[in-house]
Amino acid sequence: MNKDQVKGHLKEATGKVKEVAGKLVGNDELELKGKIEKTGGKAQATYGNLKEDPESMSSPQKTILTH
């Protein structure tokens, strides 16, 4: 597991906590910030996964990332 995977999963978890807390207290702004952070964390974790195993990418993805 690499640094991007770990950081991404931590951001995902933090974002989920903020999202749920926002829903519980009725704070739409906190809920939205949580969703954004969670999505960013998923993206970072996915990037880390691709760094770890680049062969798992399909050909179009390889083309985009290498150009």
C-alpha positions as CSV (number, residue, x, y, z in Angstrom):
1,M,0.0,0.0,0.0
2,N,1.5,3.4,-1.0
3,K,1.1,6.9,0.4
4,D,-1.6,7.9,-2.0
5,Q,-3.8,4.9,-1.1
6,V,-3.5,5.6,2.6
7,K,-4.1,9.4,2.3
8,G,-7.0,8.8,0.0
9,H,-8.7,6.3,2.3
10,L,-8.2,8.7,5.2
11,K,-9.7,11.6,3.3
12,E,-12.6,9.3,2.3
13,A,-13.3,8.4,5.9
14,T,-13.0,12.0,7.1
15,G,-15.3,13.2,4.4
16,K,-17.9,10.5,5.3
17,V,-17.8,11.6,8.9
18,K,-18.3,15.3,7.9
19,E,-21.1,14.2,5.5
20,V,-23.0,12.3,8.2
21,A,-22.4,14.9,10.8
22,G,-23.8,17.6,8.4
23,K,-26.9,15.4,7.8
24,L,-27.4,14.8,11.5
25,V,-27.3,18.5,12.5
26,G,-28.9,19.8,9.4
27,N,-25.8,21.7,8.2
28,D,-26.0,21.5,4.4
29,E,-22.6,23.2,4.0
30,L,-20.8,20.7,6.2
31,E,-22.6,17.8,4.4
32,L,-21.4,19.2,1.0
33,K,-17.9,19.7,2.2
34,G,-17.9,16.1,3.4
35,K,-19.1,14.8,0.1
36,I,-16.4,16.8,-1.7
37,E,-13.7,15.5,0.6
38,K,-14.9,11.9,0.3
39,T,-14.9,12.1,-3.5
40,G,-11.4,13.6,-3.5
41,G,-10.2,10.8,-1.2
42,K,-11.7,8.2,-3.6
43,A,-9.8,9.8,-6.5
44,Q,-6.5,9.9,-4.6
45,A,-6.9,6.3,-3.5
46,T,-7.7,5.2,-7.1
47,Y,-4.6,7.1,-8.3
48,G,-2.6,5.2,-5.6
49,N,-4.1,1.9,-6.8
50,L,-3.0,2.7,-10.3
51,K,0.5,3.5,-9.2
52,E,0.6,0.2,-7.3
53,D,-0.7,-1.9,-10.3
54,P,-0.6,0.0,-13.6
55,E,-1.4,-3.2,-15.5
56,S,-4.9,-3.0,-14.1
57,M,-5.7,0.0,-16.3
58,S,-7.4,-0.4,-19.6
59,S,-5.7,0.9,-22.8
60,P,-7.6,4.2,-23.0
61,Q,-6.7,5.0,-19.4
62,K,-3.0,4.3,-20.1
63,T,-3.1,6.6,-23.1
64,I,-4.6,9.5,-21.1
65,L,-2.2,9.1,-18.1
66,T,1.0,8.7,-20.3
67,H,0.3,11.7,-22.6
